[in-house]
Amino acid sequence: MLKNDLFTAFKTTVVFLVLCGLVFPLILVGIAQIADKPAAEGSILTQNGTVVGSSLVGQSFADPMHFQSRPSGVSNWGPNNPTLITNVSQQVAYQKQLNPSISLVPIDLVTQSGSGVDPNIASGSALLQVPRISNLTGISQDVLTRLVNQYTENPVAGVFGAPRVNVLQLNLALDNLLSPSALKSAEANATAFNAAALNATVMNTTAG
């Protein structure tokens, strides 16, 4: 009797292992491939045939010729943690060096998201960066503003969330506006500008 019970339990385990561990996941994968293949494969983005990232995962853009994203990474620091306060203060000082025309730095440019990999920023945060990017790339502010508006996603169902832009998609579109020679020139300008901004940030932070 015990042997029969053990054999029955073993068969049941194998059947459910196959159904739940193999058949059911394969069915879900098949449905996902039919319903939305790009999303099922990770929403991969390419440029000139090269994979550059996913529209679902945020990337860090350190060069000021591109639209800046949220700081990456996560921490469990509370709002009164001195390290968090210092980091955010440094981010605010750096953003003011990059964008001298703004007085209030948007929170999504200086704080991490809950996941640490939010690919979006508010459309207003992108528009604030237009003057800097225009100066470094030579692209007019009107063209850059239209580009941001083109890639702005509205709140879900018109209610949930705020207007936002995917930073990686926006920067890929920005690169497509530049010729190879213009892109190289913009990169050189951005490198020098970023070095100056970092140096000024360090000096101001130390003095403060």
ABEGO torsion letter per residue (X at the ends): XAAAAAAAAAAAAAAAAAAAAAAAAAAAAAAAAAABAAAAAGGBBBBGGBBAEBAABBBBBABAABBBBBBBEBBABBAABAAAAAAAAAAAAAAAAABAABABBBAAAABBBAAGABABBBAAAAAAAAAAAAAAAGBBAAAAAAAAAAABBBBBGGABEBBBBBAAAAAAAAAAABBAAAAAAAAAAAAAAAAAAAAAAAAAAAAX
